[in-house]
Amino acid sequence: MTYRLYGTPGSLYTAKARSWLIKNGVPFENRAAGEPRFREEVVPKIGRWIIPVLEANDGELTQDGSAIIERMEADGLARWPTFPQTPRHRLIGQIFELFGGEGLLRPAMHYRWNFDAVNLPFVGLDFAAGLATPGADPSEGAGVFQFAAQRMRKAMASFGVNEASIPLVEAAYEEFLALFDAHLAHSPYLLGGRPTIGDYGLIAPLYAHLGRDPYPADLMKRKAHRVWRWVERMNAADLDSGEYGYPAPDLFPDDGVPDTLRALLRFVAEDYLPEVRAYVGFANAWLAERPDLEPGTSGLARSSERVIGRVAFDWRGETIEVGVMPYRLWLLQKVQDAIGDTAELNALLSETGLSDLATLKTGRRVERVNQLEVWTAPI
Ligand SMILES: N[C@@H](CCC(=O)N[C@@H](CS)C(=O)NCC(=O)O)C(=O)O
């Protein structure tokens, strides 16, 4: 079976699905989202313009990086198990799936869109290559880029990047790079000798934006060689861990969590937990105002809408405002499902400042039905 992956080379969420397909040796074609077939046949079936979309030979479509990985794994296509089975590793994997895809959006967007002198010639052509009709006149590519760039600069603001927060975004990202680099000094992947779901979460921003656009790629190469190598490794078909002596593809023994990984978890607590508190609080107030919301619906007017509102909160001493997306709650639920009532995880969570992850829940769960995020009945 050959799959088609509709996306673009520089798309954050496409990078997650692509990395999984490469690493697990699943045959697939990278297809441009600019193909008329995507617009005309795939998008109407998905219900909104969004990438990545994976299409199987029989025409079955799966939208969303996390859903694609789960689907492939359930179909038995994984070369190495993506989801760890031991409690601590399982939980850590889900935390980094959430943090990678959603928590690193501030540096991803800042380093793509606020360094025009260095980035724009590359990003302009790159967007055109992925989004314009294949073979079209270059003027179509330029137009497509203008449209997309305007949307993305707006999206950057809705992730909390503003004049006042920029120095903090940069300092936090450099801290993250240093911590991840230190962790990779003794392990080729987040949890040991092979990639797991946390690596696939992290690769989304660290490949598409931060490891590939000219300005941040240069920064990563200069400041965090091991992270840059990990980005390369995550897109290699083998384990690509020669410099570690090509260790067995095992996870840390005894569900172990080395200090360097605990330090990364503490970083997540400081950097991202305030945002989780803010959006869970907002979502609960929003749900409370809609007691009659029909289960199985999004509560939004159009299927293309993904944000239920905006919430302000204190981030590293500055007030920032972010869009509240049910999608993030869906990923947060995966973290909470991994916590369950396992008492032994409490120690790890409290030691790393992440205890609130277990309790920050919404009054209804988010489910994905027909590729869209919808609310369940109240729980
Ligand atoms: N969590 C989703 C997010 C997908 C997403 O936001 N994709 C971006 C491109 S990287 C997109 O399609 N944006 C559509 C738009 O902004 O119009 C997934 O993995 O499918």
The ligand as an SDF file (V2000), in Angstrom:
LIG
                    3D

 20 19  0  0  0  0  0  0  0  0999 V2000
   -3.5260   19.8000   14.6860 N   0  0  0  0  0  0  0  0  0  0  0  0
   -3.7820   19.8900   13.3720 C   0  0  0  0  0  0  0  0  0  0  0  0
   -3.3470   21.2510   12.9220 C   0  0  0  0  0  0  0  0  0  0  0  0
   -3.1510   21.3880   11.4660 C   0  0  0  0  0  0  0  0  0  0  0  0
   -2.8260   22.8060   11.0560 C   0  0  0  0  0  0  0  0  0  0  0  0
   -3.0520   23.7870   11.7730 O   0  0  0  0  0  0  0  0  0  0  0  0
   -2.2650   22.9030    9.8570 N   0  0  0  0  0  0  0  0  0  0  0  0
   -1.9590   24.1960    9.2880 C   0  0  0  0  0  0  0  0  0  0  0  0
   -0.7340   24.1300    8.4200 C   0  0  0  0  0  0  0  0  0  0  0  0
    0.7180   23.5980    9.2950 S   0  0  0  0  0  0  0  0  0  0  0  0
   -3.1410   24.5590    8.4150 C   0  0  0  0  0  0  0  0  0  0  0  0
   -3.6130   23.7220    7.6640 O   0  0  0  0  0  0  0  0  0  0  0  0
   -3.6510   25.7550    8.5190 N   0  0  0  0  0  0  0  0  0  0  0  0
   -4.7760   26.1260    7.7120 C   0  0  0  0  0  0  0  0  0  0  0  0
   -4.9740   27.5800    7.6490 C   0  0  0  0  0  0  0  0  0  0  0  0
   -4.3820   28.2910    8.4310 O   0  0  0  0  0  0  0  0  0  0  0  0
   -5.7520   27.9830    6.8100 O   0  0  0  0  0  0  0  0  0  0  0  0
   -3.1790   18.7490   12.5780 C   0  0  0  0  0  0  0  0  0  0  0  0
   -2.1230   18.1770   12.8850 O   0  0  0  0  0  0  0  0  0  0  0  0
   -3.8320   18.4020   11.6380 O   0  0  0  0  0  0  0  0  0  0  0  0
  1  2  1  0
  2  3  1  0
  2 18  1  0
  3  4  1  0
  4  5  1  0
  5  6  2  0
  5  7  1  0
  7  8  1  0
  8  9  1  0
  8 11  1  0
  9 10  1  0
 11 12  2  0
 11 13  1  0
 13 14  1  0
 14 15  1  0
 15 16  2  0
 15 17  1  0
 18 19  2  0
 18 20  1  0
M  END
$$$$
